[in-house]
Amino acid sequence: MTIDDTSTLAVAWTKSSYSADAAQCVEYARVAGHVAVRDSKQATGPAFLIAPATLSRFAAAVSEGSLGS
């Protein structure tokens, strides 16, 4: 699921601590039991929503290098 205009959300966005370059950051926020993720360069732009458990599995797969090539 996506949100087209994140400027309408009354949430606190947090920049990922894993974004190495300040110009290449993602931000996340808790929204209605999900995690919203957006590009920090597009603060009013789109975001996608993902269930916390799904995000945890994705992050673990990235960390383990098990996503394939």
PDB file of N, CA, C and O in Angstrom:
ATOM      1  N   MET A   1       0.839  -1.157   0.000  1.00  0.00           N
ATOM      2  CA  MET A   1       0.000   0.000   0.000  1.00  0.00           C
ATOM      3  C   MET A   1       0.893   1.232   0.000  1.00  0.00           C
ATOM      4  O   MET A   1       1.973   1.228   0.591  1.00  0.00           O
ATOM      5  N   THR A   2       0.438   2.279  -0.663  1.00  0.00           N
ATOM      6  CA  THR A   2       1.213   3.510  -0.701  1.00  0.00           C
ATOM      7  C   THR A   2       0.364   4.697  -0.250  1.00  0.00           C
ATOM      8  O   THR A   2      -0.866   4.659  -0.279  1.00  0.00           O
ATOM      9  N   ILE A   3       1.050   5.729   0.160  1.00  0.00           N
ATOM     10  CA  ILE A   3       0.438   7.014   0.486  1.00  0.00           C
ATOM     11  C   ILE A   3       1.039   8.012  -0.489  1.00  0.00           C
ATOM     12  O   ILE A   3       2.257   8.186  -0.528  1.00  0.00           O
ATOM     13  N   ASP A   4       0.198   8.665  -1.273  1.00  0.00           N
ATOM     14  CA  ASP A   4       0.708   9.571  -2.300  1.00  0.00           C
ATOM     15  C   ASP A   4       1.258  10.879  -1.742  1.00  0.00           C
ATOM     16  O   ASP A   4       2.262  11.384  -2.242  1.00  0.00           O
ATOM     17  N   ASP A   5       0.618  11.437  -0.712  1.00  0.00           N
ATOM     18  CA  ASP A   5       1.025  12.731  -0.164  1.00  0.00           C
ATOM     19  C   ASP A   5       1.232  12.586   1.340  1.00  0.00           C
ATOM     20  O   ASP A   5       0.267  12.551   2.104  1.00  0.00           O
ATOM     21  N   THR A   6       2.481  12.504   1.757  1.00  0.00           N
ATOM     22  CA  THR A   6       2.771  12.291   3.179  1.00  0.00           C
ATOM     23  C   THR A   6       2.680  13.577   3.999  1.00  0.00           C
ATOM     24  O   THR A   6       2.799  13.530   5.224  1.00  0.00           O
ATOM     25  N   SER A   7       2.473  14.714   3.355  1.00  0.00           N
ATOM     26  CA  SER A   7       2.369  15.966   4.108  1.00  0.00           C
ATOM     27  C   SER A   7       1.108  16.001   4.961  1.00  0.00           C
ATOM     28  O   SER A   7       1.015  16.803   5.890  1.00  0.00           O
ATOM     29  N   THR A   8       0.148  15.153   4.663  1.00  0.00           N
ATOM     30  CA  THR A   8      -1.106  15.139   5.420  1.00  0.00           C
ATOM     31  C   THR A   8      -1.026  14.270   6.674  1.00  0.00           C
ATOM     32  O   THR A   8      -1.968  14.246   7.466  1.00  0.00           O
ATOM     33  N   LEU A   9       0.069  13.566   6.862  1.00  0.00           N
ATOM     34  CA  LEU A   9       0.211  12.680   8.019  1.00  0.00           C
ATOM     35  C   LEU A   9       0.749  13.441   9.224  1.00  0.00           C
ATOM     36  O   LEU A   9       1.724  14.185   9.120  1.00  0.00           O
ATOM     37  N   ALA A  10       0.101  13.247  10.361  1.00  0.00           N
ATOM     38  CA  ALA A  10       0.566  13.872  11.612  1.00  0.00           C
ATOM     39  C   ALA A  10       1.413  12.854  12.368  1.00  0.00           C
ATOM     40  O   ALA A  10       0.996  12.325  13.398  1.00  0.00           O
ATOM     41  N   VAL A  11       2.613  12.587  11.838  1.00  0.00           N
ATOM     42  CA  VAL A  11       3.517  11.599  12.436  1.00  0.00           C
ATOM     43  C   VAL A  11       4.918  12.186  12.512  1.00  0.00           C
ATOM     44  O   VAL A  11       5.244  13.151  11.820  1.00  0.00           O
ATOM     45  N   ALA A  12       5.727  11.594  13.352  1.00  0.00           N
ATOM     46  CA  ALA A  12       7.127  12.002  13.474  1.00  0.00           C
ATOM     47  C   ALA A  12       7.977  11.090  12.582  1.00  0.00           C
ATOM     48  O   ALA A  12       8.025   9.879  12.794  1.00  0.00           O
ATOM     49  N   TRP A  13       8.635  11.667  11.605  1.00  0.00           N
ATOM     50  CA  TRP A  13       9.499  10.914  10.704  1.00  0.00           C
ATOM     51  C   TRP A  13      10.909  10.847  11.290  1.00  0.00           C
ATOM     52  O   TRP A  13      11.397  11.815  11.873  1.00  0.00           O
ATOM     53  N   THR A  14      11.549   9.701  11.127  1.00  0.00           N
ATOM     54  CA  THR A  14      12.905   9.479  11.622  1.00  0.00           C
ATOM     55  C   THR A  14      13.786   9.049  10.463  1.00  0.00           C
ATOM     56  O   THR A  14      13.418   8.159   9.696  1.00  0.00           O
ATOM     57  N   LYS A  15      14.955   9.680  10.332  1.00  0.00           N
ATOM     58  CA  LYS A  15      15.900   9.257   9.288  1.00  0.00           C
ATOM     59  C   LYS A  15      16.575   7.969   9.721  1.00  0.00           C
ATOM     60  O   LYS A  15      16.931   7.802  10.888  1.00  0.00           O
ATOM     61  N   SER A  16      16.743   7.084   8.793  1.00  0.00           N
ATOM     62  CA  SER A  16      17.405   5.817   9.074  1.00  0.00           C
ATOM     63  C   SER A  16      18.854   6.054   9.479  1.00  0.00           C
ATOM     64  O   SER A  16      19.566   6.829   8.840  1.00  0.00           O
ATOM     65  N   SER A  17      19.278   5.391  10.529  1.00  0.00           N
ATOM     66  CA  SER A  17      20.674   5.510  10.963  1.00  0.00           C
ATOM     67  C   SER A  17      21.617   4.765  10.022  1.00  0.00           C
ATOM     68  O   SER A  17      22.834   4.925  10.116  1.00  0.00           O
ATOM     69  N   TYR A  18      21.075   3.957   9.122  1.00  0.00           N
ATOM     70  CA  TYR A  18      21.886   3.205   8.172  1.00  0.00           C
ATOM     71  C   TYR A  18      22.108   3.953   6.866  1.00  0.00           C
ATOM     72  O   TYR A  18      22.821   3.456   5.994  1.00  0.00           O
ATOM     73  N   SER A  19      21.529   5.110   6.710  1.00  0.00           N
ATOM     74  CA  SER A  19      21.738   5.900   5.501  1.00  0.00           C
ATOM     75  C   SER A  19      23.097   6.583   5.614  1.00  0.00           C
ATOM     76  O   SER A  19      23.264   7.527   6.386  1.00  0.00           O
ATOM     77  N   ALA A  20      24.055   6.103   4.846  1.00  0.00           N
ATOM     78  CA  ALA A  20      25.434   6.568   4.958  1.00  0.00           C
ATOM     79  C   ALA A  20      25.591   8.013   4.504  1.00  0.00           C
ATOM     80  O   ALA A  20      26.319   8.782   5.133  1.00  0.00           O
ATOM     81  N   ASP A  21      24.931   8.385   3.443  1.00  0.00           N
ATOM     82  CA  ASP A  21      25.058   9.723   2.882  1.00  0.00           C
ATOM     83  C   ASP A  21      23.797  10.510   3.210  1.00  0.00           C
ATOM     84  O   ASP A  21      22.688  10.048   2.943  1.00  0.00           O
ATOM     85  N   ALA A  22      23.960  11.678   3.778  1.00  0.00           N
ATOM     86  CA  ALA A  22      22.803  12.484   4.186  1.00  0.00           C
ATOM     87  C   ALA A  22      21.873  12.789   3.012  1.00  0.00           C
ATOM     88  O   ALA A  22      20.681  13.024   3.214  1.00  0.00           O
ATOM     89  N   ALA A  23      22.401  12.788   1.799  1.00  0.00           N
ATOM     90  CA  ALA A  23      21.569  13.055   0.623  1.00  0.00           C
ATOM     91  C   ALA A  23      20.843  11.799   0.135  1.00  0.00           C
ATOM     92  O   ALA A  23      19.967  11.889  -0.725  1.00  0.00           O
ATOM     93  N   GLN A  24      21.187  10.672   0.657  1.00  0.00           N
ATOM     94  CA  GLN A  24      20.600   9.401   0.211  1.00  0.00           C
ATOM     95  C   GLN A  24      19.900   8.702   1.376  1.00  0.00           C
ATOM     96  O   GLN A  24      20.203   7.548   1.680  1.00  0.00           O
ATOM     97  N   CYS A  25      18.976   9.388   2.020  1.00  0.00           N
ATOM     98  CA  CYS A  25      18.348   8.856   3.231  1.00  0.00           C
ATOM     99  C   CYS A  25      16.935   8.361   2.981  1.00  0.00           C
ATOM    100  O   CYS A  25      16.236   8.823   2.080  1.00  0.00           O
ATOM    101  N   VAL A  26      16.550   7.429   3.790  1.00  0.00           N
ATOM    102  CA  VAL A  26      15.145   7.054   3.880  1.00  0.00           C
ATOM    103  C   VAL A  26      14.672   7.443   5.267  1.00  0.00           C
ATOM    104  O   VAL A  26      15.449   7.477   6.221  1.00  0.00           O
ATOM    105  N   GLU A  27      13.390   7.736   5.362  1.00  0.00           N
ATOM    106  CA  GLU A  27      12.774   8.072   6.633  1.00  0.00           C
ATOM    107  C   GLU A  27      11.646   7.090   6.888  1.00  0.00           C
ATOM    108  O   GLU A  27      11.062   6.537   5.956  1.00  0.00           O
ATOM    109  N   TYR A  28      11.348   6.883   8.155  1.00  0.00           N
ATOM    110  CA  TYR A  28      10.263   5.973   8.501  1.00  0.00           C
ATOM    111  C   TYR A  28       9.434   6.560   9.630  1.00  0.00           C
ATOM    112  O   TYR A  28       9.906   7.387  10.410  1.00  0.00           O
ATOM    113  N   ALA A  29       8.183   6.111   9.698  1.00  0.00           N
ATOM    114  CA  ALA A  29       7.269   6.558  10.750  1.00  0.00           C
ATOM    115  C   ALA A  29       6.233   5.466  10.987  1.00  0.00           C
ATOM    116  O   ALA A  29       5.920   4.694  10.080  1.00  0.00           O
ATOM    117  N   ARG A  30       5.705   5.403  12.198  1.00  0.00           N
ATOM    118  CA  ARG A  30       4.628   4.463  12.520  1.00  0.00           C
ATOM    119  C   ARG A  30       3.310   5.086  12.083  1.00  0.00           C
ATOM    120  O   ARG A  30       2.989   6.212  12.461  1.00  0.00           O
ATOM    121  N   VAL A  31       2.547   4.343  11.283  1.00  0.00           N
ATOM    122  CA  VAL A  31       1.260   4.816  10.772  1.00  0.00           C
ATOM    123  C   VAL A  31       0.248   3.675  10.856  1.00  0.00           C
ATOM    124  O   VAL A  31       0.353   2.689  10.127  1.00  0.00           O
ATOM    125  N   ALA A  32      -0.708   3.812  11.730  1.00  0.00           N
ATOM    126  CA  ALA A  32      -1.830   2.865  11.814  1.00  0.00           C
ATOM    127  C   ALA A  32      -1.379   1.401  11.866  1.00  0.00           C
ATOM    128  O   ALA A  32      -1.887   0.564  11.120  1.00  0.00           O
ATOM    129  N   GLY A  33      -0.429   1.101  12.745  1.00  0.00           N
ATOM    130  CA  GLY A  33       0.035  -0.272  12.902  1.00  0.00           C
ATOM    131  C   GLY A  33       0.997  -0.745  11.833  1.00  0.00           C
ATOM    132  O   GLY A  33       1.359  -1.921  11.808  1.00  0.00           O
ATOM    133  N   HIS A  34       1.414   0.133  10.962  1.00  0.00           N
ATOM    134  CA  HIS A  34       2.370  -0.190   9.910  1.00  0.00           C
ATOM    135  C   HIS A  34       3.575   0.738  10.043  1.00  0.00           C
ATOM    136  O   HIS A  34       3.603   1.635  10.886  1.00  0.00           O
ATOM    137  N   VAL A  35       4.561   0.501   9.195  1.00  0.00           N
ATOM    138  CA  VAL A  35       5.706   1.395   9.095  1.00  0.00           C
ATOM    139  C   VAL A  35       5.636   2.039   7.718  1.00  0.00           C
ATOM    140  O   VAL A  35       5.577   1.343   6.705  1.00  0.00           O
ATOM    141  N   ALA A  36       5.643   3.367   7.680  1.00  0.00           N
ATOM    142  CA  ALA A  36       5.685   4.105   6.420  1.00  0.00           C
ATOM    143  C   ALA A  36       7.145   4.410   6.118  1.00  0.00           C
ATOM    144  O   ALA A  36       7.900   4.787   7.014  1.00  0.00           O
ATOM    145  N   VAL A  37       7.543   4.250   4.873  1.00  0.00           N
ATOM    146  CA  VAL A  37       8.926   4.497   4.441  1.00  0.00           C
ATOM    147  C   VAL A  37       8.880   5.444   3.244  1.00  0.00           C
ATOM    148  O   VAL A  37       8.126   5.232   2.294  1.00  0.00           O
ATOM    149  N   ARG A  38       9.698   6.488   3.309  1.00  0.00           N
ATOM    150  CA  ARG A  38       9.744   7.452   2.206  1.00  0.00           C
ATOM    151  C   ARG A  38      11.170   7.922   1.964  1.00  0.00           C
ATOM    152  O   ARG A  38      12.052   7.722   2.799  1.00  0.00           O
ATOM    153  N   ASP A  39      11.385   8.545   0.818  1.00  0.00           N
ATOM    154  CA  ASP A  39      12.652   9.162   0.444  1.00  0.00           C
ATOM    155  C   ASP A  39      12.727  10.517   1.147  1.00  0.00           C
ATOM    156  O   ASP A  39      11.819  11.335   0.995  1.00  0.00           O
ATOM    157  N   SER A  40      13.776  10.768   1.901  1.00  0.00           N
ATOM    158  CA  SER A  40      13.880  12.023   2.656  1.00  0.00           C
ATOM    159  C   SER A  40      13.958  13.241   1.748  1.00  0.00           C
ATOM    160  O   SER A  40      13.650  14.350   2.185  1.00  0.00           O
ATOM    161  N   LYS A  41      14.362  13.061   0.499  1.00  0.00           N
ATOM    162  CA  LYS A  41      14.437  14.187  -0.430  1.00  0.00           C
ATOM    163  C   LYS A  41      13.057  14.606  -0.920  1.00  0.00           C
ATOM    164  O   LYS A  41      12.901  15.686  -1.490  1.00  0.00           O
ATOM    165  N   GLN A  42      12.054  13.758  -0.701  1.00  0.00           N
ATOM    166  CA  GLN A  42      10.686  14.054  -1.117  1.00  0.00           C
ATOM    167  C   GLN A  42       9.777  14.014   0.110  1.00  0.00           C
ATOM    168  O   GLN A  42       8.967  13.101   0.274  1.00  0.00           O
ATOM    169  N   ALA A  43       9.928  15.017   0.960  1.00  0.00           N
ATOM    170  CA  ALA A  43       9.232  15.019   2.249  1.00  0.00           C
ATOM    171  C   ALA A  43       7.710  15.015   2.132  1.00  0.00           C
ATOM    172  O   ALA A  43       7.030  14.568   3.056  1.00  0.00           O
ATOM    173  N   THR A  44       7.170  15.492   1.038  1.00  0.00           N
ATOM    174  CA  THR A  44       5.718  15.439   0.863  1.00  0.00           C
ATOM    175  C   THR A  44       5.322  14.390  -0.167  1.00  0.00           C
ATOM    176  O   THR A  44       4.147  14.239  -0.503  1.00  0.00           O
ATOM    177  N   GLY A  45       6.315  13.674  -0.655  1.00  0.00           N
ATOM    178  CA  GLY A  45       6.074  12.701  -1.707  1.00  0.00           C
ATOM    179  C   GLY A  45       5.504  11.397  -1.186  1.00  0.00           C
ATOM    180  O   GLY A  45       5.055  11.314  -0.043  1.00  0.00           O
ATOM    181  N   PRO A  46       5.526  10.389  -2.026  1.00  0.00           N
ATOM    182  CA  PRO A  46       4.911   9.117  -1.668  1.00  0.00           C
ATOM    183  C   PRO A  46       5.709   8.331  -0.620  1.00  0.00           C
ATOM    184  O   PRO A  46       6.911   8.526  -0.438  1.00  0.00           O
ATOM    185  N   ALA A  47       5.000   7.456   0.044  1.00  0.00           N
ATOM    186  CA  ALA A  47       5.603   6.520   0.995  1.00  0.00           C
ATOM    187  C   ALA A  47       4.903   5.186   0.810  1.00  0.00           C
ATOM    188  O   ALA A  47       3.758   5.136   0.360  1.00  0.00           O
ATOM    189  N   PHE A  48       5.584   4.114   1.156  1.00  0.00           N
ATOM    190  CA  PHE A  48       4.901   2.830   1.144  1.00  0.00           C
ATOM    191  C   PHE A  48       4.740   2.352   2.575  1.00  0.00           C
ATOM    192  O   PHE A  48       5.551   2.655   3.450  1.00  0.00           O
ATOM    193  N   LEU A  49       3.674   1.599   2.791  1.00  0.00           N
ATOM    194  CA  LEU A  49       3.386   1.043   4.111  1.00  0.00           C
ATOM    195  C   LEU A  49       3.733  -0.428   4.123  1.00  0.00           C
ATOM    196  O   LEU A  49       3.464  -1.150   3.163  1.00  0.00           O
ATOM    197  N   ILE A  50       4.327  -0.863   5.205  1.00  0.00           N
ATOM    198  CA  ILE A  50       4.716  -2.262   5.340  1.00  0.00           C
ATOM    199  C   ILE A  50       4.467  -2.694   6.783  1.00  0.00           C
ATOM    200  O   ILE A  50       4.654  -1.911   7.714  1.00  0.00           O
ATOM    201  N   ALA A  51       4.050  -3.923   6.957  1.00  0.00           N
ATOM    202  CA  ALA A  51       3.831  -4.449   8.304  1.00  0.00           C
ATOM    203  C   ALA A  51       5.177  -4.562   9.021  1.00  0.00           C
ATOM    204  O   ALA A  51       6.173  -4.930   8.397  1.00  0.00           O
ATOM    205  N   PRO A  52       5.227  -4.253  10.312  1.00  0.00           N
ATOM    206  CA  PRO A  52       6.496  -4.314  11.042  1.00  0.00           C
ATOM    207  C   PRO A  52       7.199  -5.667  10.925  1.00  0.00           C
ATOM    208  O   PRO A  52       8.419  -5.708  10.765  1.00  0.00           O
ATOM    209  N   ALA A  53       6.461  -6.768  11.002  1.00  0.00           N
ATOM    210  CA  ALA A  53       7.087  -8.094  10.904  1.00  0.00           C
ATOM    211  C   ALA A  53       7.686  -8.323   9.517  1.00  0.00           C
ATOM    212  O   ALA A  53       8.747  -8.933   9.392  1.00  0.00           O
ATOM    213  N   THR A  54       7.022  -7.844   8.498  1.00  0.00           N
ATOM    214  CA  THR A  54       7.533  -7.983   7.129  1.00  0.00           C
ATOM    215  C   THR A  54       8.799  -7.147   6.951  1.00  0.00           C
ATOM    216  O   THR A  54       9.757  -7.592   6.318  1.00  0.00           O
ATOM    217  N   LEU A  55       8.800  -5.947   7.505  1.00  0.00           N
ATOM    218  CA  LEU A  55       9.995  -5.107   7.435  1.00  0.00           C
ATOM    219  C   LEU A  55      11.161  -5.763   8.160  1.00  0.00           C
ATOM    220  O   LEU A  55      12.294  -5.700   7.683  1.00  0.00           O
ATOM    221  N   SER A  56      10.908  -6.383   9.289  1.00  0.00           N
ATOM    222  CA  SER A  56      11.966  -7.083  10.033  1.00  0.00           C
ATOM    223  C   SER A  56      12.542  -8.232   9.224  1.00  0.00           C
ATOM    224  O   SER A  56      13.757  -8.428   9.201  1.00  0.00           O
ATOM    225  N   ARG A  57      11.674  -8.999   8.556  1.00  0.00           N
ATOM    226  CA  ARG A  57      12.160 -10.111   7.719  1.00  0.00           C
ATOM    227  C   ARG A  57      12.975  -9.585   6.539  1.00  0.00           C
ATOM    228  O   ARG A  57      14.004 -10.163   6.188  1.00  0.00           O
ATOM    229  N   PHE A  58      12.515  -8.488   5.926  1.00  0.00           N
ATOM    230  CA  PHE A  58      13.248  -7.898   4.823  1.00  0.00           C
ATOM    231  C   PHE A  58      14.631  -7.430   5.274  1.00  0.00           C
ATOM    232  O   PHE A  58      15.633  -7.722   4.622  1.00  0.00           O
ATOM    233  N   ALA A  59      14.682  -6.709   6.385  1.00  0.00           N
ATOM    234  CA  ALA A  59      15.958  -6.211   6.914  1.00  0.00           C
ATOM    235  C   ALA A  59      16.907  -7.363   7.243  1.00  0.00           C
ATOM    236  O   ALA A  59      18.109  -7.269   6.991  1.00  0.00           O
ATOM    237  N   ALA A  60      16.377  -8.440   7.798  1.00  0.00           N
ATOM    238  CA  ALA A  60      17.218  -9.603   8.110  1.00  0.00           C
ATOM    239  C   ALA A  60      17.761 -10.227   6.824  1.00  0.00           C
ATOM    240  O   ALA A  60      18.928 -10.615   6.771  1.00  0.00           O
ATOM    241  N   ALA A  61      16.933 -10.326   5.798  1.00  0.00           N
ATOM    242  CA  ALA A  61      17.381 -10.901   4.518  1.00  0.00           C
ATOM    243  C   ALA A  61      18.462 -10.039   3.884  1.00  0.00           C
ATOM    244  O   ALA A  61      19.428 -10.562   3.330  1.00  0.00           O
ATOM    245  N   VAL A  62      18.307  -8.720   3.962  1.00  0.00           N
ATOM    246  CA  VAL A  62      19.340  -7.816   3.433  1.00  0.00           C
ATOM    247  C   VAL A  62      20.635  -7.999   4.207  1.00  0.00           C
ATOM    248  O   VAL A  62      21.710  -8.105   3.616  1.00  0.00           O
ATOM    249  N   SER A  63      20.530  -8.036   5.522  1.00  0.00           N
ATOM    250  CA  SER A  63      21.703  -8.181   6.375  1.00  0.00           C
ATOM    251  C   SER A  63      22.438  -9.494   6.109  1.00  0.00           C
ATOM    252  O   SER A  63      23.668  -9.544   6.119  1.00  0.00           O
ATOM    253  N   GLU A  64      21.670 -10.551   5.871  1.00  0.00           N
ATOM    254  CA  GLU A  64      22.254 -11.881   5.617  1.00  0.00           C
ATOM    255  C   GLU A  64      22.736 -12.048   4.189  1.00  0.00           C
ATOM    256  O   GLU A  64      23.459 -12.997   3.886  1.00  0.00           O
ATOM    257  N   GLY A  65      22.346 -11.143   3.313  1.00  0.00           N
ATOM    258  CA  GLY A  65      22.717 -11.263   1.902  1.00  0.00           C
ATOM    259  C   GLY A  65      21.947 -12.353   1.183  1.00  0.00           C
ATOM    260  O   GLY A  65      22.435 -12.916   0.203  1.00  0.00           O
ATOM    261  N   SER A  66      20.755 -12.657   1.657  1.00  0.00           N
ATOM    262  CA  SER A  66      19.992 -13.779   1.090  1.00  0.00           C
ATOM    263  C   SER A  66      18.887 -13.349   0.123  1.00  0.00           C
ATOM    264  O   SER A  66      17.955 -14.114  -0.125  1.00  0.00           O
ATOM    265  N   LEU A  67      18.980 -12.135  -0.424  1.00  0.00           N
ATOM    266  CA  LEU A  67      17.954 -11.682  -1.376  1.00  0.00           C
ATOM    267  C   LEU A  67      18.244 -12.131  -2.798  1.00  0.00           C
ATOM    268  O   LEU A  67      17.385 -11.981  -3.667  1.00  0.00           O
ATOM    269  N   GLY A  68      19.371 -12.653  -3.053  1.00  0.00           N
ATOM    270  CA  GLY A  68      19.728 -13.048  -4.414  1.00  0.00           C
ATOM    271  C   GLY A  68      20.482 -11.933  -5.115  1.00  0.00           C
ATOM    272  O   GLY A  68      20.847 -10.922  -4.516  1.00  0.00           O
ATOM    273  N   SER A  69      20.699 -12.147  -6.386  1.00  0.00           N
ATOM    274  CA  SER A  69      21.446 -11.123  -7.122  1.00  0.00           C
ATOM    275  C   SER A  69      20.647 -10.521  -8.227  1.00  0.00           C
ATOM    276  O   SER A  69      21.138  -9.644  -8.937  1.00  0.00           O
TER     277      SER A  69
END
